[in-house]
Amino acid sequence: MDPFTERTPRVVAARRLLRRAEREKTGRFLAEGANAVAAALAHGGGFMHELFVTARAEQAYPELVTAAREAGVRVSPVTDRAADGLSETVTPQGIVAVCDLLTRPLDGLLSAALAEASDAASGLSPVAAPAEPGAASAVPPPAAPAEPGAAEAGTVSTEPGARATAAASADAGVGLVAGPGPAGPSVPPPAAPAEPGAGSGAAVPAEPTAGSTAAASPVTDSAAPGTAPAGPGVAGQSATPAAEPEATPVDAVALATPDPAGARLILTEPAAEPAPTQPVTEPAPRLPAAARLVAVLVDVADPGNAGTVIRVADAAGADAVILAGDSVDPHNGKCVRASAGSLFHLPLARERDVTAVLAACRAAGLRLLGAHGYAETELDDLPLDAPVAWVFGNEAHGLPAEVLDAVDEAVRIPIYGRAESLNLATAAAVCLYGSAMAQRRSSGG
């Protein structure tokens, strides 16, 4: 078939996903580049809906194109000019995927992340629910059984209307703060497999053909995602690039309190009971799991910083990343590229209510440490082996006063040389790795 041009309806519809409003409306986003496409393919079936690829990119990444076809993903050849229109970079790679949004609702995020980690550690696999009879598919045949959590991929807890409010001109120091809080609610059990014939809640129209003259939207079956929270700068941050027009700063979040007795609060997730009519085999009980490391971004405005922190959190083995307040959309093209595929590796949540985020972290047994450049407590003065949620603030202003009051302790990274500060991503790397290494030493890992 002839390659699509920049005027082909499918390309025009995909190009609209460069705008945040369209991503939230359709529930899908663009993942550009070989790293992102490879991570998206590994994420699971039904998550990727279309792969646009130039002739040159198909020769450079034949294994990705083959894997996409084998997964039932529609592979659409495009011209170089069409690929340029789908990219926000100076040197497009010529390979772009249309995927479901990744963020999850805050409720149950930590318990879901821990259940997945527990399953991986114990060698258990999630229970696969049978496909719903007659359910429409966004991917051409061959049809595959519904993946457990497929509905989750298209569902995002959001709050409409979030927009970027200011560009970050300089990184303000960020501290770590954490404060005791009431015991959190019990973790709900995972959802039972879907009943046969049950509706998915969103109709999925058939994919238009390549020759169609009507504009086709690459996203049809996902609920509109909500806006992401954002967070102030990190301890000892330096100036960072201005946030893109759609970036949404986020307010600070992340609280958790250790058990007075010194024991961690353990989250357990009971195995889901299959519906009576479902021929599903119930797995063995999951091993108890506890959240150990979470990154919370409050009003973080720059997508490059957000993506880099997500990458660092992934590398440090964090359990989740939460974007709070008016934080930038993690599905922004620059954020996706900066994460280098890590966006697909760990649970993400966006929540405008910073207080709710802090409460959720506390309920998970996490101590809240706020990164703050002017804090009295230095990083090396603290024992870092306890379960913790690190709270990082806006690049220019750091964490709001109310967040610093809410965390258990504000912490700063000492500056031994003449540098004025560290930028957000660098400060986050120091804090997250400090906790990760201390936790591993403490557990003998």
C-alpha positions as CSV (number, residue, x, y, z in Angstrom):
1,M,0.0,0.0,0.0
2,D,1.1,3.6,-0.6
3,P,2.4,5.3,2.5
4,F,0.1,7.8,4.3
5,T,0.8,11.5,3.8
6,E,0.3,14.4,6.2
7,R,-3.2,14.8,4.7
8,T,-4.4,11.3,5.3
9,P,-7.3,11.3,7.8
10,R,-5.6,8.9,10.2
11,V,-2.4,10.9,10.3
12,V,-4.4,14.1,10.8
13,A,-6.3,12.6,13.6
14,A,-3.1,11.2,15.2
15,R,-1.5,14.6,15.0
16,R,-4.2,16.1,17.1
17,L,-2.9,13.9,20.0
18,L,0.0,16.4,20.3
19,R,-2.5,18.6,22.2
20,R,-3.3,17.8,25.8
21,A,-7.0,18.5,25.3
22,E,-7.3,15.9,22.6
23,R,-5.4,13.3,24.6
24,E,-7.8,13.8,27.5
25,K,-10.7,13.7,25.2
26,T,-9.7,10.5,23.4
27,G,-7.8,8.7,26.1
28,R,-4.8,8.0,23.9
29,F,-1.3,9.6,23.3
30,L,1.6,9.3,20.9
31,A,4.8,7.4,21.9
32,E,7.6,8.4,19.6
33,G,11.0,6.6,19.2
34,A,12.3,3.1,19.3
35,N,12.7,3.0,23.2
36,A,9.1,4.1,23.7
37,V,7.7,1.8,21.1
38,A,9.6,-1.2,22.4
39,A,8.4,-0.5,26.0
40,A,4.8,0.0,24.7
41,L,4.8,-3.3,22.9
42,A,6.1,-5.0,26.1
43,H,3.3,-3.4,28.1
44,G,0.7,-5.9,26.8
45,G,-1.8,-6.7,24.1
46,G,-4.5,-4.2,23.2
47,F,-2.6,-1.2,24.7
48,M,-1.0,-0.1,21.4
49,H,-3.5,0.6,18.6
50,E,-1.5,1.8,15.6
51,L,2.1,2.1,14.6
52,F,3.2,4.8,12.1
53,V,6.5,4.0,10.5
54,T,8.6,5.4,7.6
55,A,10.4,3.2,5.1
56,R,13.7,4.2,6.7
57,A,12.5,3.5,10.2
58,E,11.1,0.1,9.1
59,Q,14.6,-0.8,7.8
60,A,16.2,0.5,11.0
61,Y,13.8,-1.3,13.5
62,P,12.5,-4.4,11.7
63,E,12.1,-6.3,14.9
64,L,9.7,-3.6,16.3
65,V,7.6,-3.6,13.2
66,T,7.4,-7.4,13.2
67,A,6.5,-7.5,16.9
68,A,3.7,-5.0,16.3
69,R,2.2,-7.0,13.5
70,E,2.4,-10.2,15.5
71,A,0.6,-8.4,18.3
72,G,-2.3,-7.5,16.0
73,V,-1.3,-3.8,15.9
74,R,-2.2,-1.9,12.7
75,V,1.1,-0.9,11.0
76,S,0.7,2.1,8.8
77,P,3.5,3.2,6.5
78,V,3.9,7.0,6.3
79,T,6.0,9.5,4.4
80,D,8.9,11.3,6.1
81,R,6.8,14.5,6.0
82,A,3.9,12.8,7.7
83,A,6.2,11.4,10.4
84,D,7.6,14.9,10.9
85,G,4.1,16.2,11.6
86,L,3.7,13.5,14.3
87,S,6.9,14.5,16.1
88,E,7.8,17.4,18.3
89,T,11.6,16.9,17.8
90,V,14.1,18.4,15.4
91,T,15.2,15.0,14.3
92,P,12.1,12.7,14.2
93,Q,12.9,8.9,14.4
94,G,10.1,8.0,12.0
95,I,8.4,5.5,14.3
96,V,5.4,6.6,16.4
97,A,2.8,4.5,18.2
98,V,-0.8,5.4,19.2
99,C,-1.3,4.1,22.8
100,D,-3.8,4.2,25.6
101,L,-3.1,6.6,28.4
102,L,-1.1,5.2,31.2
103,T,-2.1,7.0,34.4
104,R,-4.3,5.2,36.9
105,P,-6.8,6.5,39.5
106,L,-5.1,7.3,42.8
107,D,-7.4,5.0,44.7
108,G,-5.8,1.6,44.8
109,L,-2.7,2.7,42.9
110,L,-0.2,1.6,45.6
111,S,-2.0,-1.7,46.3
112,A,-2.1,-2.5,42.6
113,A,1.6,-1.7,42.2
114,L,2.4,-3.9,45.2
115,A,0.3,-6.8,44.0
116,E,2.1,-6.7,40.7
117,A,5.5,-6.7,42.4
118,S,4.4,-9.5,44.7
119,D,3.2,-11.6,41.8
120,A,6.5,-11.1,39.9
121,A,8.5,-12.0,43.0
122,S,6.4,-15.2,43.7
123,G,6.1,-16.3,40.1
124,L,2.3,-15.9,40.0
125,S,0.6,-14.6,36.9
126,P,-2.6,-12.6,37.1
127,V,-5.9,-14.3,36.4
128,A,-6.9,-13.7,32.8
129,A,-10.6,-12.9,32.3
130,P,-12.3,-14.2,29.2
131,A,-13.1,-11.7,26.5
132,E,-16.5,-10.2,26.6
133,P,-18.8,-11.7,24.0
134,G,-19.5,-9.3,21.1
135,A,-17.1,-6.6,22.5
136,A,-15.8,-4.4,19.7
137,S,-12.0,-4.3,19.3
138,A,-9.8,-1.3,18.5
139,V,-7.3,-3.6,16.9
140,P,-8.0,-5.6,13.7
141,P,-8.1,-9.4,13.9
142,P,-6.8,-11.8,15.0
143,A,-8.8,-11.1,18.2
144,A,-7.1,-11.8,21.5
145,P,-8.7,-12.5,24.9
146,A,-9.1,-9.4,27.1
147,E,-6.0,-8.7,29.1
148,P,-6.6,-8.4,32.9
149,G,-6.6,-4.6,33.5
150,A,-7.3,-3.8,29.9
151,A,-10.1,-1.5,31.1
152,E,-7.6,0.1,33.4
153,A,-5.3,1.2,30.6
154,G,-8.0,3.3,29.2
155,T,-9.3,4.8,32.5
156,V,-7.6,7.7,34.1
157,S,-8.5,9.6,37.2
158,T,-8.5,13.2,36.1
159,E,-9.8,16.6,36.8
160,P,-10.5,18.5,33.6
161,G,-9.3,22.0,33.0
162,A,-5.7,21.8,34.2
163,R,-3.4,24.1,32.2
164,A,0.1,25.3,32.6
165,T,0.2,28.5,34.6
166,A,3.8,29.6,34.5
167,A,7.2,28.6,33.0
168,A,9.9,27.6,35.4
169,S,12.8,30.1,35.2
170,A,15.0,28.7,37.9
171,D,15.0,25.6,40.1
172,A,14.2,26.3,43.7
173,G,15.7,24.1,46.4
174,V,13.4,21.3,47.4
175,G,13.3,19.6,50.8
176,L,11.9,16.4,52.1
177,V,9.1,16.5,54.6
178,A,6.9,13.8,56.2
179,G,4.4,13.9,58.9
180,P,2.3,11.4,60.9
181,G,-1.2,10.8,59.8
182,P,-4.2,8.6,60.6
183,A,-4.3,5.0,59.6
184,G,-5.4,4.7,56.0
185,P,-8.4,2.8,54.6
186,S,-8.1,-0.9,53.9
187,V,-7.0,-1.8,50.4
188,P,-9.9,-3.1,48.3
189,P,-9.6,-6.5,46.7
190,P,-8.9,-6.6,42.9
191,A,-11.9,-6.5,40.6
192,A,-13.5,-9.9,39.7
193,P,-13.4,-11.0,36.1
194,A,-16.0,-9.4,33.8
195,E,-19.3,-11.2,33.5
196,P,-20.0,-12.6,30.0
197,G,-21.8,-10.0,27.9
198,A,-21.1,-7.2,30.3
199,G,-20.6,-3.9,28.5
200,S,-17.2,-2.2,28.6
201,G,-18.7,1.3,29.2
202,A,-17.3,2.7,26.0
203,A,-18.2,1.8,22.4
204,V,-15.3,1.3,20.0
205,P,-16.1,2.1,16.4
206,A,-14.4,0.2,13.7
207,E,-11.1,1.4,12.4
208,P,-11.5,3.4,9.1
209,T,-9.7,2.0,6.1
210,A,-6.6,3.5,4.6
211,G,-8.7,4.8,1.7
212,S,-11.3,6.6,3.9
213,T,-11.8,10.3,3.1
214,A,-13.5,11.1,6.4
215,A,-11.3,12.2,9.3
216,A,-10.6,9.3,11.7
217,S,-9.7,9.6,15.3
218,P,-6.9,7.2,16.5
219,V,-8.6,7.1,19.9
220,T,-12.1,5.8,20.3
221,D,-12.6,3.6,23.3
222,S,-10.9,5.2,26.3
223,A,-12.4,7.5,28.9
224,A,-11.1,11.0,29.0
225,P,-8.2,11.2,31.4
226,G,-8.0,13.8,34.1
227,T,-5.4,16.4,34.7
228,A,-2.2,15.6,36.4
229,P,-1.1,17.2,39.7
230,A,2.1,19.1,39.7
231,G,4.7,19.8,42.3
232,P,7.2,22.5,43.3
233,G,11.0,22.2,43.0
234,V,13.4,19.9,44.7
235,A,16.1,20.4,47.2
236,G,18.8,22.5,45.7
237,Q,17.3,22.8,42.3
238,S,18.7,25.0,39.5
239,A,17.1,26.8,36.6
240,T,15.2,24.7,34.1
241,P,13.6,25.2,30.7
242,A,10.2,26.9,30.5
243,A,7.2,24.6,30.6
244,E,5.4,24.0,27.3
245,P,2.0,25.6,26.8
246,E,0.1,22.6,27.9
247,A,2.2,21.8,30.9
248,T,0.3,21.8,34.1
249,P,2.2,22.6,37.3
250,V,1.4,20.4,40.2
251,D,1.0,20.9,44.0
252,A,3.0,19.0,46.5
253,V,2.1,15.6,47.8
254,A,3.5,12.6,49.6
255,L,3.1,11.7,53.2
256,A,3.6,8.5,55.2
257,T,4.2,7.6,58.8
258,P,6.2,4.7,60.3
259,D,4.5,2.4,62.7
260,P,5.3,3.6,66.3
261,A,6.4,0.1,67.1
262,G,9.0,0.3,64.3
263,A,7.2,-2.2,62.1
264,R,6.2,-1.4,58.5
265,L,2.5,-1.3,57.7
266,I,1.9,-4.2,55.4
267,L,-0.5,-4.0,52.5
268,T,-2.1,-7.3,51.5
269,E,-4.3,-7.8,48.5
270,P,-6.7,-10.8,48.7
271,A,-7.0,-12.9,45.6
272,A,-10.0,-12.1,43.5
273,E,-12.9,-14.5,43.7
274,P,-14.0,-15.6,40.2
275,A,-17.6,-15.1,39.4
276,P,-19.6,-18.3,39.8
277,T,-20.2,-18.6,36.1
278,Q,-16.6,-18.0,35.1
279,P,-14.3,-20.9,34.4
280,V,-11.4,-19.1,36.1
281,T,-8.8,-20.7,38.3
282,E,-8.1,-18.8,41.4
283,P,-4.3,-18.3,42.0
284,A,-2.6,-19.1,45.3
285,P,-2.8,-16.3,47.9
286,R,-0.4,-13.5,47.2
287,L,2.6,-12.8,49.4
288,P,2.3,-9.7,51.6
289,A,3.9,-6.7,50.0
290,A,4.7,-3.2,51.3
291,A,5.3,0.0,49.4
292,R,8.9,1.0,50.0
293,L,9.6,3.9,47.7
294,V,7.3,6.4,45.9
295,A,8.0,9.6,44.1
296,V,5.5,12.5,44.3
297,L,5.8,15.5,42.0
298,V,3.9,18.6,43.1
299,D,3.2,21.4,40.5
300,V,6.2,20.2,38.4
301,A,5.8,22.3,35.2
302,D,8.6,21.1,32.8
303,P,7.8,17.9,31.0
304,G,11.5,17.1,30.5
305,N,12.0,17.2,34.3
306,A,9.0,15.0,34.9
307,G,10.1,12.4,32.4
308,T,13.6,12.3,33.8
309,V,12.3,11.8,37.3
310,I,10.1,9.0,36.1
311,R,13.1,7.4,34.5
312,V,15.1,7.8,37.7
313,A,12.3,6.4,39.8
314,D,12.2,3.4,37.5
315,A,15.9,2.9,37.7
316,A,15.8,3.1,41.5
317,G,13.1,0.5,41.8
318,A,10.3,2.8,43.0
319,D,6.9,1.4,43.4
320,A,5.0,4.3,41.8
321,V,5.2,7.9,40.6
322,I,2.3,10.3,41.5
323,L,1.9,13.6,39.7
324,A,0.0,15.9,42.0
325,G,-1.6,19.4,41.9
326,D,-1.0,21.1,38.6
327,S,1.8,19.0,37.4
328,V,2.5,18.5,33.7
329,D,0.8,15.8,31.7
330,P,3.1,12.7,31.7
331,H,1.8,11.8,28.2
332,N,3.3,15.0,26.8
333,G,5.7,14.2,24.0
334,K,8.8,15.7,25.7
335,C,8.0,13.8,28.9
336,V,7.6,10.5,27.0
337,R,10.9,11.0,25.3
338,A,12.7,12.0,28.5
339,S,11.4,8.9,30.3
340,A,13.2,6.7,27.7
341,G,10.5,4.0,28.0
342,S,10.3,4.1,31.8
343,L,6.8,5.7,31.5
344,F,5.6,2.2,30.6
345,H,7.5,0.4,33.4
346,L,5.9,1.6,36.7
347,P,2.5,2.7,37.9
348,L,1.6,6.4,37.4
349,A,-1.2,8.4,38.8
350,R,-2.4,12.0,38.4
351,E,-4.4,13.6,41.2
352,R,-5.2,17.3,41.5
353,D,-5.9,17.0,45.2
354,V,-2.5,17.1,46.9
355,T,-4.0,16.4,50.3
356,A,-5.5,13.2,49.0
357,V,-2.2,12.1,47.6
358,L,-0.4,12.7,50.9
359,A,-3.2,10.8,52.7
360,A,-2.9,7.9,50.3
361,C,0.8,7.6,50.9
362,R,0.4,7.7,54.6
363,A,-2.3,5.1,54.4
364,A,0.3,2.9,52.6
365,G,2.6,3.2,55.6
366,L,5.0,5.6,53.9
367,R,7.0,8.4,55.7
368,L,6.7,11.7,53.9
369,L,10.0,13.5,53.2
370,G,9.8,16.9,51.4
371,A,12.8,18.0,49.3
372,H,13.5,21.6,50.4
373,G,16.6,23.6,49.7
374,Y,16.4,25.6,52.9
375,A,15.5,22.8,55.3
376,E,17.5,22.4,58.5
377,T,17.9,18.7,58.2
378,E,20.4,17.4,55.7
379,L,20.0,14.2,53.7
380,D,22.9,12.4,55.4
381,D,21.4,13.1,58.8
382,L,18.5,10.8,58.2
383,P,18.1,7.0,58.3
384,L,16.8,6.3,54.7
385,D,16.0,2.6,55.0
386,A,12.4,3.1,56.1
387,P,9.5,3.1,53.5
388,V,9.3,6.6,52.2
389,A,7.4,8.9,49.8
390,W,9.7,11.6,48.5
391,V,7.8,14.8,47.7
392,F,9.4,17.1,45.1
393,G,8.1,20.6,44.2
394,N,8.0,23.1,41.4
395,E,11.2,23.9,39.6
396,A,11.0,27.7,40.4
397,H,9.2,27.8,43.7
398,G,9.7,24.5,45.4
399,L,7.1,23.0,47.7
400,P,4.2,25.2,48.9
401,A,4.2,26.1,52.6
402,E,1.2,23.9,53.3
403,V,2.9,20.9,51.9
404,L,6.0,21.5,53.9
405,D,3.8,21.7,57.0
406,A,2.1,18.4,56.1
407,V,5.1,16.2,55.5
408,D,7.0,14.5,58.2
409,E,10.2,16.2,57.6
410,A,11.8,18.7,55.2
411,V,15.2,17.7,53.9
412,R,17.9,19.4,51.9
413,I,20.8,18.0,49.9
414,P,24.1,19.6,51.1
415,I,26.1,21.6,48.5
416,Y,29.8,21.1,49.1
417,G,31.0,23.1,46.1
418,R,30.2,26.5,44.7
419,A,27.1,25.5,42.7
420,E,24.1,27.5,43.7
421,S,21.7,24.6,43.5
422,L,20.7,21.3,41.9
423,N,17.9,21.0,39.3
424,L,14.8,19.0,40.1
425,A,15.8,15.8,38.2
426,T,19.3,15.7,39.8
427,A,18.0,16.3,43.3
428,A,15.3,13.6,42.8
429,A,18.0,11.2,41.6
430,V,20.1,11.8,44.8
431,C,17.1,11.4,47.1
432,L,15.5,8.3,45.4
433,Y,18.8,6.5,45.1
434,G,19.8,7.4,48.6
435,S,16.7,5.6,49.9
436,A,16.9,2.8,47.4
437,M,20.4,1.9,48.4
438,A,19.8,2.2,52.1
439,Q,16.7,0.0,51.8
440,R,18.7,-2.7,49.9
441,R,21.5,-2.6,52.5
442,S,19.0,-2.9,55.3
443,S,17.2,-5.9,53.7
444,G,20.4,-7.6,52.6
445,G,19.5,-7.2,48.9
